[in-house]
Amino acid sequence: MNATDQNAVFDVEAIRREFPILGETVYGKPLVFLDNAASAQKPRAVIDAMVKTMETGYANVHRGLHYMANVATEGFEQARETVREFLNAESSDEIVFTRNATEAYNLVADCFGRMPGPHGIGEGDEIILSIMEHHSNIVPWHFLRERKGAVIKWVPVDEDGNFLFEEFEKLFSPRTKMVAITQMSNALGTITPMQDIIRVAHAHGVPVLVDGAQSAVHMNVDVRALDADFFVFTGHKVYGPTGIGVLYGKSEWLERLPPFLGGGEMINEVTTDSVTYNVPPHRFEAGTPAIIEAIGLGAALRFMMDLGRDRIVAHEAMLRDYAHERLREMNSLRIIGQAKEKGAIVSFEMKGAHAHDVATVIDRHGVAVRAGTHCAMPLLTRYNVTSTCRASFALYNTCDEVDKLVDALRKAETLFA
Ligand SMILES: Cc1ncc(COP(=O)(O)O)c(C=O)c1O
């Protein structure tokens, strides 16, 4: 059976066979890969698309006076169109390829910090973030705080990790210039009410940047239905390669933003004493882009769309519920983050044990989880913890793997708890 046949049952075993690495063993045990929020594994379709590009269709893009340049340019621009379809953006001109999600936040923050006019961010202007943000959607705004005197305001979460909407609404003032908030927390799994966040921000005339690094993987995202001004995600978490990320920006915003990095591709004309800039998205893509990686990303998104994003969401919801049920059986664990709306990410700590030690012990049983701050230090401070273990699920994980996680944790429990 074809693993991407949407009419078929979600045949997770057939899907797993599409991911060569899942056949690997570690320390003689089958690999149980539950570190997907950090980076996901790659299906054959992505590997093949990238190898095929290098073997049969590679040259530099957009300078095409020869056959291969045209083949590569077509592949690269087709990938942009696939991203447009994946996000349901209006135009592929709204899709900017970046190095990763991190570069995209830096681009938006830096450009807003230099943009003339009422939307530019300067001294005393305010940016609203949530306490759940990943450092990549915090530090670029800290740069504006340090360099321009901007002010960051934080939306809190409650003990369960729910986004406190009423507190969010109170943070607006006439100086609010940007709302930059995650649609799904990488550390807690919390899903934020993004549609309402955007509605309220727009009522104040404020644009919204959505951190979609996790939501693009685990939810069925539609930037037009959301009315997002900016939406960011990263290739390696959506089963694509590293080195490629996406900034979606509404045309009206991208057209207004000044350039970010300077170099080839982003200009119209350069003289010894002047320069004019290209239109979006090329204005923001200085230098040779990640051609092979963009094509790999296109293949990854096609793989997800062929599989059926609603079916992926349903499978992961089942895994989330099963993982919570099984982990709650263990008295030694404290689950951090039990929001009403949450995706298939479970953070926890084990009584009496450091997260790193727990992760190291269960690794010996073939189970890969992440331990640490998850690049969300303000959030961990909120919960008064210095690190947690995090099991994060992907479309190829199974209930049997949840059981293996629990078995391995039971072994760790005998050592520490
Ligand atoms: C919620 C969230 N935002 C942003 C990022 C940054 O992604 P990248 O490191 O690919 O730029 C991550 C990665 O962990 C993330 O989980």
The ligand as an ORCA input file, in Angstrom:
! r2SCAN-3c Opt
* xyz 0 1
  C       9.171     27.095     18.681
  C      10.487     27.235     17.969
  N      10.796     28.401     17.391
  C      11.949     28.566     16.724
  C      12.883     27.572     16.620
  C      14.161     27.843     15.887
  O      14.351     27.020     14.760
  P      15.745     27.031     14.022
  O      16.790     26.636     15.050
  O      15.649     26.027     12.926
  O      15.992     28.404     13.528
  C      12.630     26.351     17.232
  C      13.634     25.270     17.209
  O      13.813     24.550     18.168
  C      11.385     26.173     17.902
  O      11.069     25.007     18.476
*
